[in-house]
Amino acid sequence: MARFDKFGEFLLEKNVVTRKALSGLLASQRLVRDKIGTIAVKKGFLTEEELAGYLSEFLGIPLFKHDVETIEKGIINTIPKKMALKAEVLPVGTGEKGELLLVCAGPVQMALLQNISRLANKQVKLVLTTSTKLKKMQNLFYTMEYDTSINLNDKIEVENIGFAIELLEKLMLRAINKGASDIHVEPGRNELIIRFRVDGMMIKTETLPYDLCSKLISRIKVMAGLDIAERRKPQDGAFYFRPQTLDVNIEGVNVRVSVIPAVHGEKAVLRLLPPHDEAIHLDSLGMQPELLESFKKYLRSPHGIMLVTGPTGSGKSTTLYGSMQMLRSETTNITTIEDPVELTIRGITQTQVDSGENITFAKALRAILRQDPDIIMVGEIRDIDTLKVSLRAAITGHLVLSTLHTNDAPSAFSRLMDMGAEPFLVAASVRAVLAQRLIRVVCSSCSEWIDISDAELSMLGINGIERFKVKRGKGCSFCNNSGYRGRIGIYELLCVDDAIKKMVMEEANFEEIRNFARKKKDFKTMREDGISKVRKGITTPEEIMRVTMD
């Protein structure tokens, strides 16, 4: 194979870019002084995962294919944090020949590698990942080593306004370390309770003196740009968090804030959002290969409605963001209407509803239809006005992506008709419905295989003659002693064929549609998908029953 001195020429040889596109990338590089691969990702020529694959081939560095949970925790401190951050690497394990494995997102200076090798007193070997994944790993492990304990013994220090600043930073770092999605600051009668939502479950993490309530809430309001004097009305805001007083170097986090008045004071909820422009790939969400290919096929439909259904917190928005990142290109006009915008995506026009300005989903959608869109993402179909405009858009040559709150995929049709949609419009416009839930993943650091019990087989509705092993976590510091770390989706995809269309036209109820769908070979329920993940050791029977109980 030919060798290339420049990565841009390599991408040209691989038909990732044309000669004209490469010239444009090189021109951009002269302006922004960034790596050519990074610029190519930003302009939509390839994804971060694809970039890592091409870099691996170009540099001769193998890909890091393990989960973050498999990283040897003690090996992180093999080299000083400052040295690792300067070299843009992270120690992740020991190679087959005893060498120190360093994960990177691109080429590393030879002098830096030699310094690391001398300090570690062993050879080093590079493994490659994406820039986003490297930053996530650095955030996780370098916040894990930081002491986030809260010292309440020094009364003078506690009463100092600087203590509230440090307190909020420590709570934020602890939440990032535990993988929390939300921080709840809850005033009680005599104390202040701090709880995190981790993997969908609420965990009490701290009980503080009530006197700290007003100080902490005021600090949150200042960070979020809210009125600290207003205590009688709900307020919403946002801020970008990066530690200022604590000596820890991590990637910043976007935070959305909601403050409401409660009986014993103001309660605040801080939602930790993914970094803007974070790559979300449908392939990484846990869909079975056959379902994923079918879903992608229907996403490429020139027109119609694609619905993602499930309760609040089931990952619907993530699926839609992943879908749009797959569909975006320089030849496609994608516009969204969201409440609120949680993740910004390059190459896509994103708008936000505003009840204060009377900008509703329906009004925004009507305006967007005058913007020559190819694909429209409507954050949620909440009312008949939004539904009617969405249906009209779908049958006039636009692809509409949206969400509904239903228990399963077949229920979506009944829900649309209950909202006031005509059956023939629903049948003509809906292409497919994806229903989903999020389940917790067994912690890989403390899990072990055990025989499934008769009670668990019965719980899952499996014949007791069929025996297999399941994976279960014992609980450790890495998973907060829960036995689980991280979440993944379970799915069911109902594709609308002529038979389903006929049933919708005849106003069949959701049970009739569900019973018909279950007879089809290509339709598997969420519970069946979950059982498959239990067999693979991804989750437990209890998790499947928890999220699929009717």
Backbone torsions as a table, in degrees:
resi	resn	phi	psi	omega
1	MET	NA	142.8	180.0
2	ALA	-65.8	145.2	176.4
3	ARG	-97.3	147.6	-178.2
4	PHE	-124.1	135.8	176.8
5	ASP	-81.4	-26.9	-176.9
6	LYS	-118.9	135.9	-178.5
7	PHE	-66.2	-31.5	178.6
8	GLY	-61.0	-41.8	177.6
9	GLU	-65.2	-33.9	177.4
10	PHE	-63.8	-44.9	178.3
11	LEU	-63.3	-35.2	177.1
12	LEU	-64.9	-44.4	179.0
13	GLU	-62.2	-33.3	-178.9
14	LYS	-84.9	4.7	179.7
15	ASN	62.2	25.7	174.7
16	VAL	-76.1	-37.1	178.4
17	VAL	-132.0	157.7	172.7
18	THR	-89.3	169.6	177.7
19	ARG	-60.4	-40.0	179.3
20	LYS	-65.4	-43.0	179.9
21	ALA	-64.7	-38.8	178.8
22	LEU	-63.2	-39.6	177.5
23	SER	-61.1	-39.7	177.8
24	GLY	-65.6	-39.2	178.3
25	LEU	-65.1	-41.0	179.9
26	LEU	-66.8	-35.7	177.2
27	ALA	-65.8	-41.3	177.6
28	SER	-64.6	-37.6	-179.0
29	GLN	-63.0	-35.7	179.4
30	ARG	-67.2	-25.5	-179.0
31	LEU	-85.9	-43.2	-172.5
32	VAL	-102.1	-9.1	178.1
33	ARG	56.0	44.8	178.7
34	ASP	-114.6	168.7	179.2
35	LYS	-70.3	145.5	-175.6
36	ILE	-61.7	-37.4	179.1
37	GLY	-66.6	-40.0	178.7
38	THR	-63.3	-41.6	178.7
39	ILE	-65.2	-39.6	179.4
40	ALA	-62.3	-38.5	177.1
41	VAL	-65.9	-46.2	-178.9
42	LYS	-60.7	-32.2	-179.0
43	LYS	-89.9	1.7	172.7
44	GLY	85.4	13.9	179.6
45	PHE	-73.6	-26.7	178.5
46	LEU	-161.0	165.0	179.2
47	THR	-89.0	169.5	177.1
48	GLU	-61.1	-40.3	179.8
49	GLU	-63.7	-42.2	178.5
50	GLU	-65.8	-39.6	177.3
51	LEU	-59.4	-43.7	179.3
52	ALA	-60.8	-39.8	178.7
53	GLY	-63.1	-44.5	179.1
54	TYR	-68.2	-39.5	177.1
55	LEU	-63.1	-38.7	179.0
56	SER	-59.4	-44.7	179.6
57	GLU	-68.9	-41.6	-176.9
58	PHE	-67.9	-42.7	-175.9
59	LEU	-91.0	-15.0	-176.2
60	GLY	73.3	28.5	178.9
61	ILE	-107.6	124.7	-179.1
62	PRO	-66.4	153.4	178.3
63	LEU	-77.2	144.8	174.4
64	PHE	-85.2	107.7	-171.5
65	LYS	-105.3	10.2	-177.8
66	HIS	-94.7	159.6	175.0
67	ASP	-76.5	156.7	179.3
68	VAL	-60.8	-28.3	-178.1
69	GLU	-68.0	-19.1	-177.4
70	THR	-87.6	-4.1	-178.5
71	ILE	-67.3	136.1	177.2
72	GLU	-69.1	112.2	-172.9
73	LYS	-60.6	-39.7	-175.5
74	GLY	-71.7	-17.8	-174.5
75	ILE	-79.7	-13.7	-179.1
76	ILE	-58.0	-36.3	-175.9
77	ASN	-87.2	12.8	178.1
78	THR	-60.2	-36.0	177.3
79	ILE	-127.2	152.8	-179.8
80	PRO	-59.4	146.8	-178.5
81	LYS	-59.1	-42.4	-178.5
82	LYS	-61.3	-38.3	179.2
83	MET	-67.1	-42.1	179.9
84	ALA	-64.6	-42.7	-179.6
85	LEU	-67.3	-37.4	178.9
86	LYS	-64.4	-40.6	-179.7
87	ALA	-82.0	-9.2	-177.1
88	GLU	58.3	50.2	177.2
89	VAL	-134.7	170.1	175.1
90	LEU	-146.7	126.0	175.9
91	PRO	-65.3	129.6	-175.8
92	VAL	-127.8	-5.9	-179.2
93	GLY	166.5	-170.4	-179.9
94	THR	-118.4	132.5	-179.2
95	GLY	-76.3	176.5	-177.9
96	GLU	-62.3	-28.7	-179.2
97	LYS	-101.4	16.3	177.6
98	GLY	84.6	5.1	-179.5
99	GLU	-77.4	158.0	178.7
100	LEU	-82.4	121.9	179.2
101	LEU	-85.3	125.7	178.3
102	LEU	-117.7	122.2	177.3
103	VAL	-87.0	138.3	-178.5
104	CYS	-139.5	172.2	178.2
105	ALA	-117.4	9.7	-179.2
106	GLY	176.1	-169.9	-179.5
107	PRO	-63.0	146.8	-179.7
108	VAL	-121.8	138.6	-179.5
109	GLN	-58.5	133.9	-177.9
110	MET	-60.4	-38.7	-179.1
111	ALA	-61.6	-39.2	179.2
112	LEU	-67.2	-40.1	178.5
113	LEU	-64.5	-39.0	178.8
114	GLN	-65.1	-39.5	177.4
115	ASN	-63.5	-42.2	178.9
116	ILE	-64.4	-41.9	-180.0
117	SER	-61.7	-43.4	179.2
118	ARG	-64.6	-42.7	-177.9
119	LEU	-67.3	-39.9	-179.3
120	ALA	-81.1	-13.1	-179.6
121	ASN	59.9	39.4	175.9
122	LYS	-160.6	162.4	176.3
123	GLN	-66.8	155.3	178.2
124	VAL	-118.9	151.0	177.9
125	LYS	-136.2	131.9	-179.0
126	LEU	-88.9	142.6	168.7
127	VAL	-129.3	149.8	-167.6
128	LEU	-109.9	141.6	172.6
129	THR	-141.3	-175.6	177.5
130	THR	-82.6	159.7	179.1
131	SER	-61.3	-40.0	-179.9
132	THR	-63.5	-44.1	-179.0
133	LYS	-67.2	-37.3	177.8
134	LEU	-62.5	-44.4	179.2
135	LYS	-63.2	-38.9	178.4
136	LYS	-63.0	-42.8	179.6
137	MET	-65.7	-40.7	177.4
138	GLN	-62.8	-43.5	177.5
139	ASN	-57.9	-46.6	-175.8
140	LEU	-63.9	-52.4	-171.1
141	PHE	-81.3	-29.8	179.8
142	TYR	-83.5	-16.7	169.3
143	THR	-85.3	-26.8	180.0
144	MET	-63.9	-35.3	-177.1
145	GLU	-80.3	-13.1	-176.4
146	TYR	-83.7	139.0	-180.0
147	ASP	-77.5	110.2	179.2
148	THR	-104.8	17.1	177.5
149	SER	-67.5	150.7	-175.0
150	ILE	-111.7	118.5	-178.0
151	ASN	-92.5	112.9	-179.0
152	LEU	-105.4	9.7	-175.1
153	ASN	-76.3	-33.5	-177.4
154	ASP	-87.3	99.5	-174.9
155	LYS	-61.3	-39.9	-179.4
156	ILE	-62.6	-42.5	-179.0
157	GLU	-66.3	-41.3	-179.0
158	VAL	-62.1	-38.0	-177.8
159	GLU	-77.6	-12.7	178.6
160	ASN	-71.2	138.6	-180.0
161	ILE	-61.2	-28.1	178.5
162	GLY	-64.4	-24.3	179.4
163	PHE	-65.4	-38.8	179.3
164	ALA	-63.7	-36.7	178.2
165	ILE	-64.8	-47.7	179.5
166	GLU	-65.9	-38.1	179.8
167	LEU	-60.1	-47.4	-179.8
168	LEU	-62.9	-40.7	180.0
169	GLU	-65.1	-40.4	178.8
170	LYS	-66.0	-40.3	178.1
171	LEU	-64.7	-39.8	178.3
172	MET	-64.2	-45.0	179.5
173	LEU	-63.1	-41.8	179.7
174	ARG	-64.1	-40.0	179.0
175	ALA	-64.3	-42.4	178.2
176	ILE	-62.1	-43.3	-179.6
177	ASN	-62.2	-38.6	-177.9
178	LYS	-84.9	-3.3	-179.7
179	GLY	73.8	30.1	-177.8
180	ALA	-73.6	147.0	175.3
181	SER	-96.6	-24.4	-177.6
182	ASP	-143.1	148.4	171.4
183	ILE	-116.7	124.8	178.4
184	HIS	-106.1	121.6	176.2
185	VAL	-106.3	105.3	-167.5
186	GLU	-119.5	112.6	177.2
187	PRO	-77.0	131.0	174.4
188	GLY	-105.5	-167.2	-179.5
189	ARG	-66.2	-43.5	-175.5
190	ASN	-128.3	4.6	-177.6
191	GLU	-148.6	170.5	176.5
192	LEU	-116.0	119.1	-177.2
193	ILE	-99.7	133.1	174.5
194	ILE	-112.5	122.9	177.6
195	ARG	-127.3	146.4	175.9
196	PHE	-111.4	147.3	167.9
197	ARG	-100.8	112.5	-177.3
198	VAL	-119.3	123.3	-178.5
199	ASP	52.2	37.8	176.4
200	GLY	85.2	-5.9	-177.2
201	MET	-112.0	142.7	178.6
202	MET	-82.5	134.0	-179.5
203	ILE	-130.4	125.3	175.9
204	LYS	-76.0	125.8	-174.5
205	THR	-116.8	-20.4	-177.0
206	GLU	-160.8	141.3	170.0
207	THR	-118.6	120.2	-174.0
208	LEU	-119.3	160.8	176.3
209	PRO	-60.8	143.7	-177.8
210	TYR	-60.7	-29.7	-178.3
211	ASP	-58.5	-22.9	-178.9
212	LEU	-79.8	-12.1	-173.1
213	CYS	-57.8	-55.5	-176.1
214	SER	-64.0	-36.6	-179.9
215	LYS	-65.4	-45.4	-177.8
216	LEU	-68.4	-43.4	179.1
217	ILE	-62.5	-40.8	178.7
218	SER	-62.3	-41.0	178.6
219	ARG	-63.7	-41.7	178.1
220	ILE	-62.2	-43.0	179.8
221	LYS	-62.8	-42.7	178.6
222	VAL	-60.5	-45.8	-179.6
223	MET	-61.7	-37.0	-175.0
224	ALA	-90.5	1.8	179.1
225	GLY	71.1	32.1	-179.0
226	LEU	-98.4	167.1	178.8
227	ASP	-80.7	110.9	-176.5
228	ILE	-72.4	-18.6	-179.9
229	ALA	-83.7	-18.6	-178.8
230	GLU	-84.6	114.7	-177.7
231	ARG	-122.5	1.5	-175.1
232	ARG	-106.8	-11.7	-177.8
233	LYS	-122.0	149.5	174.0
234	PRO	-64.6	146.8	176.9
235	GLN	-136.5	145.3	177.3
236	ASP	-125.2	142.5	178.3
237	GLY	-160.0	-168.4	-179.3
238	ALA	-159.0	158.6	173.5
239	PHE	-155.1	165.8	178.5
240	TYR	-107.1	119.7	-174.4
241	PHE	-98.6	127.8	166.5
242	ARG	-147.4	129.3	-175.0
243	PRO	-53.7	133.3	178.9
244	GLN	-108.6	-39.1	-176.2
245	THR	-96.8	-22.2	-177.7
246	LEU	-96.1	141.6	-177.4
247	ASP	-85.1	74.0	177.1
248	VAL	-143.1	133.2	-175.2
249	ASN	-106.3	104.5	179.1
250	ILE	-133.4	163.2	173.9
251	GLU	-67.3	140.6	-178.6
252	GLY	-65.9	159.4	-178.4
253	VAL	-127.8	134.1	174.2
254	ASN	-82.6	133.6	-175.2
255	VAL	-127.1	129.1	173.3
256	ARG	-102.8	135.0	-171.7
257	VAL	-119.2	136.5	171.8
258	SER	-128.8	126.6	178.5
259	VAL	-122.7	129.6	177.6
260	ILE	-132.1	150.0	175.3
261	PRO	-74.1	137.6	177.9
262	ALA	-129.5	178.6	-174.3
263	VAL	-59.4	-43.9	-174.0
264	HIS	-103.1	14.2	-178.7
265	GLY	138.0	-170.0	-178.8
266	GLU	-89.0	136.7	175.8
267	LYS	-103.7	138.2	177.9
268	ALA	-121.8	140.1	172.7
269	VAL	-123.3	124.8	-179.8
270	LEU	-108.7	116.5	177.7
271	ARG	-94.7	120.6	179.2
272	LEU	-86.8	115.7	-174.4
273	LEU	-98.5	155.1	175.8
274	PRO	-67.5	157.2	178.3
275	PRO	-59.1	144.8	176.1
276	HIS	-59.2	140.2	178.9
277	ASP	70.9	18.0	175.8
278	GLU	-66.0	135.2	-179.3
279	ALA	-76.5	124.4	175.3
280	ILE	-116.7	118.9	-177.7
281	HIS	-108.4	131.6	178.7
282	LEU	-56.6	-32.3	-178.0
283	ASP	-63.8	-20.6	-174.9
284	SER	-99.4	6.6	-174.1
285	LEU	-93.4	-4.4	175.9
286	GLY	99.7	12.0	178.4
287	MET	-74.8	141.0	174.9
288	GLN	-65.0	147.0	-174.4
289	PRO	-52.7	-43.2	-178.1
290	GLU	-66.1	-43.7	179.3
291	LEU	-64.6	-41.0	-179.2
292	LEU	-61.0	-44.7	-179.5
293	GLU	-64.7	-40.4	177.9
294	SER	-64.5	-43.1	-179.6
295	PHE	-62.2	-43.9	179.0
296	LYS	-63.4	-37.8	-179.9
297	LYS	-62.0	-44.6	-179.5
298	TYR	-72.1	-28.5	175.9
299	LEU	-63.8	-25.9	-179.2
300	ARG	-85.9	6.6	177.3
301	SER	-61.1	140.7	-179.0
302	PRO	-70.3	-23.0	-179.7
303	HIS	-157.8	170.1	-178.0
304	GLY	114.3	-178.3	179.7
305	ILE	-115.5	131.8	170.9
306	MET	-110.4	121.8	-177.0
307	LEU	-109.9	139.0	171.4
308	VAL	-116.6	123.5	-174.1
309	THR	-120.9	157.7	179.3
310	GLY	153.7	168.1	179.1
311	PRO	-73.1	173.6	175.3
312	THR	-59.0	135.2	178.8
313	GLY	81.8	19.4	-179.4
314	SER	-99.4	6.0	175.8
315	GLY	89.9	16.0	-177.7
316	LYS	-61.9	-45.1	-178.6
317	SER	-62.2	-39.1	178.9
318	THR	-61.1	-42.1	178.4
319	THR	-63.2	-41.6	179.0
320	LEU	-66.1	-40.7	177.9
321	TYR	-63.1	-42.3	177.2
322	GLY	-62.7	-37.7	178.7
323	SER	-64.4	-43.9	-179.5
324	MET	-68.1	-36.2	178.0
325	GLN	-66.5	-29.9	175.9
326	MET	-72.3	-36.3	-173.1
327	LEU	-86.1	-20.9	-173.2
328	ARG	-65.3	142.4	175.6
329	SER	-162.7	169.4	-179.5
330	GLU	-70.1	-15.1	-177.5
331	THR	-102.2	6.1	-177.2
332	THR	-124.7	134.1	177.6
333	ASN	-99.6	106.8	179.5
334	ILE	-109.7	129.6	178.9
335	THR	-130.7	141.0	-178.7
336	THR	-119.9	155.7	169.7
337	ILE	-126.9	115.7	-172.2
338	GLU	-131.2	159.8	177.7
339	ASP	-146.0	88.5	-4.8
340	PRO	-98.1	-177.7	171.9
341	VAL	-74.5	118.3	-177.2
342	GLU	-99.7	-25.4	-177.4
343	LEU	-145.2	123.9	179.2
344	THR	-89.4	141.0	-176.7
345	ILE	-126.2	126.2	178.4
346	ARG	-63.2	142.4	176.9
347	GLY	84.9	3.8	-179.4
348	ILE	-127.7	136.3	176.1
349	THR	-87.4	117.9	-177.1
350	GLN	-114.7	129.1	178.8
351	THR	-120.4	158.7	-175.5
352	GLN	-127.6	134.0	176.9
353	VAL	-69.6	154.4	-177.9
354	ASP	-145.2	100.9	-178.0
355	SER	-63.3	-32.1	179.8
356	GLY	-63.2	-35.9	178.7
357	GLU	-96.6	8.5	179.2
358	ASN	60.3	34.8	175.2
359	ILE	-97.6	98.3	-177.4
360	THR	-93.7	171.8	176.1
361	PHE	-57.0	-45.7	-176.1
362	ALA	-64.6	-44.0	-179.9
363	LYS	-65.3	-43.6	179.4
364	ALA	-63.7	-38.7	-178.8
365	LEU	-65.7	-40.9	177.4
366	ARG	-61.7	-40.2	179.2
367	ALA	-66.8	-40.1	-178.4
368	ILE	-65.4	-33.5	179.1
369	LEU	-63.7	-17.3	175.7
370	ARG	-91.9	3.8	-177.8
371	GLN	-102.5	16.1	177.6
372	ASP	56.5	53.0	-179.6
373	PRO	-83.0	150.8	168.7
374	ASP	-94.7	-44.0	-178.0
375	ILE	-128.1	135.0	179.3
376	ILE	-123.6	129.7	173.1
377	MET	-107.5	118.4	176.5
378	VAL	-103.6	116.4	-173.7
379	GLY	-50.3	-40.7	179.6
380	GLU	-160.5	136.3	173.0
381	ILE	-87.5	102.1	-172.3
382	ARG	-101.0	-25.5	-171.9
383	ASP	-145.1	171.9	-175.2
384	ILE	-66.2	-34.3	179.7
385	ASP	-63.1	-48.1	178.5
386	THR	-62.1	-40.2	-179.3
387	LEU	-63.2	-46.3	-177.8
388	LYS	-62.6	-43.6	180.0
389	VAL	-67.1	-37.1	178.7
390	SER	-64.4	-43.2	179.3
391	LEU	-64.2	-41.8	179.5
392	ARG	-64.4	-39.5	178.0
393	ALA	-63.6	-39.6	-176.2
394	ALA	-67.4	-33.1	-177.6
395	ILE	-93.6	2.9	177.5
396	THR	-115.8	27.1	170.0
397	GLY	98.7	15.0	178.5
398	HIS	-115.2	147.6	171.6
399	LEU	-94.2	123.9	-178.2
400	VAL	-113.3	126.3	174.9
401	LEU	-109.1	132.6	179.9
402	SER	-157.7	178.2	-178.8
403	THR	-125.9	156.6	174.9
404	LEU	-138.2	158.6	173.9
405	HIS	-100.7	95.4	173.8
406	THR	-136.4	161.5	-176.7
407	ASN	-76.0	-30.3	-179.4
408	ASP	-150.9	178.5	-176.8
409	ALA	-67.9	-46.8	-178.8
410	PRO	-60.3	-26.4	-178.3
411	SER	-70.4	-15.0	-176.0
412	ALA	-61.9	-37.5	-177.2
413	PHE	-66.8	-44.5	177.5
414	SER	-61.9	-39.3	-179.7
415	ARG	-62.4	-44.5	180.0
416	LEU	-63.3	-40.7	-179.8
417	MET	-72.6	-33.9	175.5
418	ASP	-63.3	-30.7	179.2
419	MET	-75.9	-12.6	176.7
420	GLY	117.7	7.0	179.9
421	ALA	-77.7	143.9	176.0
422	GLU	-72.5	135.8	-178.4
423	PRO	-54.3	-40.1	-177.4
424	PHE	-67.3	-32.0	177.2
425	LEU	-70.4	-40.1	177.6
426	VAL	-62.6	-46.5	-179.0
427	ALA	-63.0	-36.8	-176.2
428	ALA	-78.1	-25.0	-170.8
429	SER	-104.8	-35.9	-174.7
430	VAL	-75.4	123.4	-179.7
431	ARG	-92.6	-41.7	-179.0
432	ALA	-162.2	156.5	177.8
433	VAL	-128.4	124.8	176.7
434	LEU	-108.6	117.2	174.5
435	ALA	-100.9	145.7	-176.3
436	GLN	-152.2	160.0	171.4
437	ARG	-139.8	161.6	173.3
438	LEU	-106.6	132.1	177.4
439	ILE	-118.8	151.9	178.3
440	ARG	-78.4	144.9	-178.8
441	VAL	-97.1	136.6	178.5
442	VAL	-60.5	133.8	-179.6
443	CYS	-64.3	124.2	-178.1
444	SER	-77.6	-13.8	-178.7
445	SER	-80.3	-25.0	-175.5
446	CYS	-131.7	15.5	-175.3
447	SER	-88.3	157.9	176.0
448	GLU	-148.5	154.5	178.7
449	TRP	-84.3	133.1	176.0
450	ILE	-136.6	160.9	178.4
451	ASP	-69.8	138.6	176.7
452	ILE	-71.2	142.6	-177.7
453	SER	-88.5	162.6	177.0
454	ASP	-61.2	-37.6	179.9
455	ALA	-63.3	-39.2	179.8
456	GLU	-70.4	-38.3	176.0
457	LEU	-61.6	-43.7	178.8
458	SER	-64.2	-40.2	179.6
459	MET	-59.0	-39.9	-178.2
460	LEU	-85.3	-5.9	-179.7
461	GLY	74.3	32.2	-178.5
462	ILE	-105.2	140.5	177.6
463	ASN	-56.4	129.7	-175.5
464	GLY	-63.4	-17.3	179.7
465	ILE	-69.6	-29.3	-176.8
466	GLU	-83.3	109.5	-178.0
467	ARG	-106.6	144.7	173.1
468	PHE	-158.2	169.5	-179.4
469	LYS	-96.1	152.5	175.4
470	VAL	-124.9	159.2	179.9
471	LYS	-101.9	138.5	-179.2
472	ARG	-141.6	136.2	178.8
473	GLY	-87.5	137.1	179.7
474	LYS	-82.3	-20.9	-177.0
475	GLY	102.8	128.3	179.4
476	CYS	-152.7	178.0	-178.0
477	SER	-65.5	-30.2	-177.5
478	PHE	-68.1	-31.1	-178.2
479	CYS	-108.7	17.6	-179.6
480	ASN	58.8	31.3	179.1
481	ASN	60.8	23.5	179.8
482	SER	-94.8	-19.7	-175.1
483	GLY	85.9	-1.9	-179.3
484	TYR	-129.9	148.3	173.6
485	ARG	-147.9	114.5	-180.0
486	GLY	90.6	169.6	179.0
487	ARG	-136.3	159.0	179.1
488	ILE	-146.3	161.5	-176.4
489	GLY	-93.2	154.0	163.8
490	ILE	-119.7	145.7	-166.6
491	TYR	-139.5	158.4	163.8
492	GLU	-141.2	134.8	-176.9
493	LEU	-118.6	120.1	177.0
494	LEU	-107.1	110.3	179.2
495	CYS	-89.8	134.9	-174.1
496	VAL	-88.0	106.6	175.2
497	ASP	-103.3	-174.0	-176.7
498	ASP	-62.0	-37.0	-179.3
499	ALA	-65.9	-43.4	178.1
500	ILE	-65.0	-41.6	178.1
501	LYS	-57.6	-43.4	-179.3
502	LYS	-62.5	-41.5	179.5
503	MET	-65.1	-39.3	178.5
504	VAL	-66.0	-42.1	178.5
505	MET	-60.4	-34.4	-179.9
506	GLU	-86.2	5.6	177.5
507	GLU	60.7	40.1	174.8
508	ALA	-62.7	144.6	179.9
509	ASN	-79.2	172.0	-173.3
510	PHE	-64.5	-31.4	179.9
511	GLU	-66.9	-40.6	178.5
512	GLU	-65.0	-42.6	178.8
513	ILE	-66.6	-40.3	179.9
514	ARG	-64.8	-44.7	-180.0
515	ASN	-63.4	-38.6	177.5
516	PHE	-66.7	-43.4	-178.1
517	ALA	-63.1	-37.9	-176.9
518	ARG	-67.8	-18.1	177.1
519	LYS	-80.6	-15.2	-179.7
520	LYS	-79.2	139.3	-176.6
521	LYS	-67.6	-29.4	-174.7
522	ASP	-91.4	5.9	179.8
523	PHE	-110.0	122.7	176.0
524	LYS	-124.0	137.6	-178.6
525	THR	-75.0	166.8	177.1
526	MET	-60.8	-37.8	-179.8
527	ARG	-65.0	-40.1	178.0
528	GLU	-64.5	-39.1	175.6
529	ASP	-63.2	-40.5	178.7
530	GLY	-63.8	-42.1	179.1
531	ILE	-61.6	-38.5	176.3
532	SER	-60.1	-38.8	179.6
533	LYS	-74.2	-27.5	173.0
534	VAL	-65.8	-44.4	179.6
535	ARG	-61.2	-33.1	-179.0
536	LYS	-83.1	-2.8	179.3
537	GLY	80.8	17.1	-178.4
538	ILE	-81.0	-37.7	-177.1
539	THR	-144.8	-172.1	-175.7
540	THR	-116.8	160.2	176.8
541	PRO	-57.7	-37.4	-179.0
542	GLU	-61.2	-38.6	179.9
543	GLU	-64.6	-41.9	-179.2
544	ILE	-63.6	-44.0	180.0
545	MET	-67.9	-34.5	-178.4
546	ARG	-61.6	-39.1	-173.9
547	VAL	-99.4	-9.7	-178.1
548	THR	-114.5	5.5	176.8
549	MET	-66.2	130.4	179.9
550	ASP	-72.3	NA	NA
